[in-house]
Amino acid sequence: MGFTFFIGDLRVFFPYDSIYPEQYRYMCELKRALDAKGNSVLEMPTGTGKTVTLFSLITSYQWAHPEVGRLVYCTRTVPEMSKALEELRKVIDFRVEVLAREISGDEAPPSGLAAGHILAVGLSARRNMCVHPEVSQEGDRERVDEMCRQLTAPWAREKGKTSGCAHFEKYEAALNHQSQLLETGIYTIEDLRAKGLEE
């Protein structure tokens, strides 16, 4: 399933068997804006595959031009973010599959970024990401923020006013010993919460 095609000299990895004409036009305009290092406002009707179009073009562009940098994709709700990350996962899984098929039999298969993987994370408010057994049960956003600050703020930890948050302490310790906490992959909020609960 899926195919690759070129827009100019850019090879685009598209995870579905067909593409709408408006998706192709959208990609062409997006590539033009990226090539010009400019801004772009593009509009497509509902249900025409904006998300997969954007991810296919941008991740293909980043693959061809690693110096381009990061993509920050914002959504209004957590379910929209989860859906977008699943779409991104389809795009990247397809790219990794295509690149793996193109390796000759006597070559060692690459891994990580060299194999076409990326690191993508879905981030949200503390209320959605917290794994502390008491704080995570609180439903009010402001109360969650307050409780988290009381457990993790440097001033509270230095003065011994709190027993702290074991999950935050584990994160701090890991951060002091390695530069990257996550392997390449696409992580939803649920994935990150599960990571936070790992021993």
HUBEL-V138900 format. One record per backbone hydrogen bond with DSSP energy under -0.5 kcal/mol. NH is the residue of the N-H (numbers start at 1). CO is the residue of the C=O. Records with the same first field share a line. If there is no record, write none. Layout:
BEGIN
NH->CO, CO
END
This chain:
BEGIN
3->14
5->12
7->10
8->6
10->7
11->9
12->5, 10
13->56
14->3, 12
23->20
24->20
25->21
26->22
27->23
28->24
29->25
30->26
31->27
32->28
33->29
34->30
35->31
36->32
37->34
38->33
48->45
53->49
54->50
55->51
56->52
57->53
58->54
59->55
60->56
61->57
62->58
63->59
64->60
65->61
68->65
69->66
72->70
73->71
74->72
81->77
82->78
83->79
84->80
85->81
86->82
87->83
88->84
89->85
90->86
91->87
92->88
93->89
94->90
95->91
96->92
97->93
98->94
99->95
100->96
101->97
102->98
103->100
107->104
114->111
115->112
116->113
117->112
120->118, 185
122->187
123->121
128->125
129->125
130->126
136->132
137->134
138->134, 135
144->140
145->141
146->142
147->143
148->144
149->145
150->146
151->147, 148
152->148
153->149
157->153
158->154
159->155
160->157
161->156
162->156
166->164
169->165
170->166
171->167
172->168
173->169
174->170
175->171
176->172
177->173, 174
178->174
185->118
187->120, 185
188->186
192->188
193->189
194->190
195->191
196->192
197->193
198->194, 195
END
